[in-house]
């Protein structure tokens, strides 16, 4: 007898979390034995200055995040959790899942062999284009105070920019212990709730599994971390979140009562990494520097430089991520959505006040 549909999402979350809890120590031990670590000294002074950790750290934690998510989805699929999907929806689900696998492999190759930025970008573009080819597509955008606009031939480049951009945005915020894992876990939970509200349970299952894997990884990755997720984990989570945003929210917007607003929801949920990446790129280009060369311009770097502690910086960005996610819940007209937004605003204000008070105390 099959379980009620709602239970499959909880099962996917728990399976992913348990797999990550079990597999991460094994991967960590393997990485230490093979010397697959992130050296805090880096390859240059600039790279060393960006690193927060002070001892070599295994950077293969993304393997457990990837394994937990995929194993959870496979088990739920075997036991009928995805139900019957029309062919085009099935292709979309496979597009996000297999695309996530490919992005993970690109990141893993970078972790092991240090691929050049252009090589990574080319491979990511090819995979994102293939995902577009099987139906993971942004086909319309919303005009402020207007209606939906079909984008026609611009669908491919806009979709690729979204998928590749989000994968790299998550990788760029992965600069403090637990920051990317916790932020993605929060965003994945919000995506799951939104997808369920939009009556897209299959997309919500992917989000549920990713949330379990990301939050489970925090057991080993929150400050002080014992392992890093590496590029493999960051690329996988970024692409998967972006893909779920497309097939679970954007593509169903024409059927929603809040069609114009629904198109904006993924961008609202992921506003923190989007804005962080945008500001950093503009800043680098304005100073004549390559947007691919790392520096200390990210939000978490600026908060640390302001005198806020490592943990409080991460908690503040968690609160900020939860706040924008709660705004998305409100905009979607989910019952009590604006109530959650008010609570998240209070939480953000409290954490922000604590951060400001600590920074003033240190500067004083």
N, C-alpha and C positions, 0 to 999 in steps of 0.2 A: 504493500500500500504506500503510495507516495505521500510525502509530507505536505502540509499546507505551503503554498508558494512563499509566504513571508518567512518561513523558517529556513528556507534554503540560503537566504542572505546571512542569517546568523551563523548557519553551519559553515558557509564559505569563509566568513570572518574568523571563526574559531579555528578551522583547519589551517588557514594561512598563518595565524598567530602561533599555533603549536608547532608547525613545521619550522618556522623561523626560530622559535625558542630552542628547539632541539638541534637544528643544523648549524646555527651560528658559531657555537663553541668549536664544533668539528672543523668548520672552515677556517676559523681563527687559528687553531692549532696547526692546520695544514699550511696556511700562509706563513706562519712564523717559522715552521720547519723548512720551507722552501725559500725563505727570505723575500717574500712578495710583500714588501712593506713600503709605506710612504715615509721617506726620510725627512725629518724636520729641517735639515740643513738645505734641502733643495739643490737645484743645479745652478742657482745664481743668488746674489744678495737680495734682489727684488722678490724672488720666489720664496726665499727664507723668511723675509719680513712679513709675507702674507700668511705664513703658517702659524697656527696657534699652539699646536701640540709640541711637546718637547722631547718625545721619544719616538722611535720608529713604530708605526702602526700598520697592521694588516689592512689593506684597502679592498678586500674581496667580499665585504659584507653584502654587496648587491646580489651575490650568488644566492644567499639564503632568502632575500626579499623576492627575487625572481622565482626561486623554487617554491616558496610558500604560496605565492599567488597562482602560479600555473598548476601546481598539484591540487590546490583547492578548487580551481575552476574545472579541472579534468574530473575530479571525483564528483562534483556537483552535476557536471554534464552526464557522466556515466549513469547516475541515479535519477536522471530525468529532470534536474532542476531548471534547465533552460526551456523545458516544454517543447512545444511545436512552434517553430519560427518560419515565417514565409522566407523563400529563398533570398530575397534582397536583404532581410534583416540578419539572416545567418551569415551572409558574406560580410556584413558590417562587423559582426561580433568577431569573426575570424580575422578580419582586417586589423582590428585593434589588438587582438591577442597575438597573432603572428608578427605584426609590426612591432609590438612590445618586445617579443623575443629577439627580433633582428636588432632593435636599438640596444637591447642588453648586450648582445654579442659585440656590437660596435664599441660600446663602452668598456666591455671586458678586454677587448683587443687593445684599447687605449691604455687601460690599467696595466696590461702586461708588456706592451711594446711601444708605448708613447707615440701614437699616431700623430701626424701633423694636423693642424687645425683644418686645412683645406681637404685633407683626406677624410677626416671625420665628417665635415660638412657635405662633401660629395656623397658619401655612403648614406648619410641620413636623408639627403634629398631624394636619393633613389628609392629608399624604403618608404618614405612619406608619399612619394608619387605612386608607388605600388598600392599603398593603402587607399589613396584617392581612387585608384583604378577599380577597387573592389567595393567602393561605396562609402568610404569614410570621407565625406565631402562637406564643405561649407558651400552651400549653393545660393544663399541669400544673406544679406545684411540688413540691419534696421537703420532707418533714418530717424534721428532725434525728432520726437514729436510728430513722426510721420508713420509710414508703413514699411513693409518688407520690400526689399529691392533685389530682384534676381541679378546675380553677378556674371552669369554666362561663362565666357572664356576665362574670366578671372578666378573661377572656382579653383583651378589647379594651383596657381601660384599662392593664392591666399590660404588654401588648406595646407600647403607645404610649409609656408612661413609659420602658420599656427602650430603645426605638429613639431617641426624642427625647433622653432623658437622656444616652445614650452619645455622641450627636453633639455635644451641648453640653459634655460632660465633656472630650472630646478638644480642643474649641475652647478650653476654659478652661486646659488645661495647655500650650497653645501660647504660652508666655510667654518662652521662651529659645531661642536658636538651636539647631535640630536636635532639640529635646526631643520634640515631637509626632511628627515624621517618624520618628525612630529608635524611639520607644516603640511607635508603631503598626506599624512594620516588624517588630519583635520579636514583638509580639502576633499579627500576621498569620501569621508563620512557625509559631508554636505552634498557632494555629487550623488551619492547613493540615495539620500533622502529626496533630492530634486528629481532624479530619474524615476523613482518609485511614484512620486506625485504626478509625473508626466506619463505614467503608465508604460514605462520602459523597464520591466523587471530584469531583462537579460543584461542591459547596460549596467543596471544597479548591482547585479551580481559581480561584475568585474570590479566595480568600485568597492564593494564590500570585501572582496578578497584582497585587493590592494591595501585597503585600510587596515585589515588584520595584519598583513605582512609588515607594513610601515610602522604601525604602533607597536607590534611585537618586537621589532628591531630596536626600539628605544630602550629595552631592557639592557642592551649591551652598548648602545650608542649615545645615551644621554650622559652629560658631563658628570664625572670624567669617563670618557668613552674608552672601551677596550678594543674596538674595531671600527673601521670606516666602511661606508657603503661603496665608495669608489665611483668612477664614472658609469660603470655598468648599472649599478642600482639607481643612480640619479637619472640617467637617460631612460631607463625602463619606466620609472615612476612618472617622469615628466611626459613621455609619449602616451602612456596609458591614461593619465588624467586628461590630457588634451583630446585623446580619442574618445573617451567616455563623454566628454563635453560635447563633442560633435554628434555622436550617434544617439546619445541619451537626452540631449537638450536641444541643440541647434536644429537637428534634422526633423524634430517633431514639433517645432514651433508653429508651423502652419496649422497644426491640429489643435493647438492650445488656445485657451480663451485669452491668454496674455501673449499673443504671438510675438509682437515687437519686443516686449520685455524678455521673453524666453530666449531669444537669440543672444541677448547680452549676458545671460546668467553665467556661462563658463568664464567669461572675461572678468566678471565681478568676483566669482569664487577664487580665481587665480590672480587677482589684482596685485597682490604683494610681489610675487616673483616677476610678473609682467612689468610693473613700474620700476622695480629694482634694476632689471636688465635694461629697460629703456633709458633710464637716467644715466646708467654707467656707460652705455654705448654712445649716447649724445655727448657726455663729458669727455670721453676718450677722443672721439672724432673732432670735437671742437678744439682740442689741444694738439691736433695733428698726429694722434697716436692710433695704432691699429686697434679695432674693437675686439680683436682676439687675444690681445696681450693682457694678462691678468694684472690687477693692481689692488689697492686698498680703498676703492671708492664705493663698495657695496654698503648697504644699509647696516649690516651687522658690524662691518669694520668701523663705520662712523660712530656707532653706539659704543663700541669698545673704546675707541679713541676719546669719547666724551667722558670716560671714566666709569661707565656702567659695567658691572661684573659680567663674566661669561654667561652664567646661568640666568641672570636677570635679563640680559639681552635676548637670549633664546625665548624666555617666557614672554617677554614683551612682543616679540614677533609672532609667537603662538597666539597671543591675545589679539593681535592685529589681524592675523589670518582668520581666526574665529569670528572677528567682528565683520569683515567683508563677506564671509560666508553667511553670517546671519542676515546681512542686508539682502543677499541673494534669496534667502528663504522668504524674507518679507516681500520682495519684489515679485516672487512667484505666486503670491497669494495663498501660500500654505497656511492652514489654520494655526494661529499663535505665532506665525513667522515674525511679525513685528515685535511680539513680546520677547522672543529670543534675541532680537536685535537690540532691544533696550537693555536686556541683561548683559549682553556682550559688550555694549557700550560702557556700562558701569564697570565691568571687569577690566576693559581696556584702560579706562580712566584710572582705576586703582593701580594697575601694574605700571602704567605710565608715570603716575605720581611717585610710586616707589623708586622707579628708575631715575627720575629727575632728582628726588631727594638724595639718593645714594651718590649720584654724580656731583651734586653740589657739595656734599660732605667731603668727597675725595678732593675736589678742586680747592675747597676751603682749607 
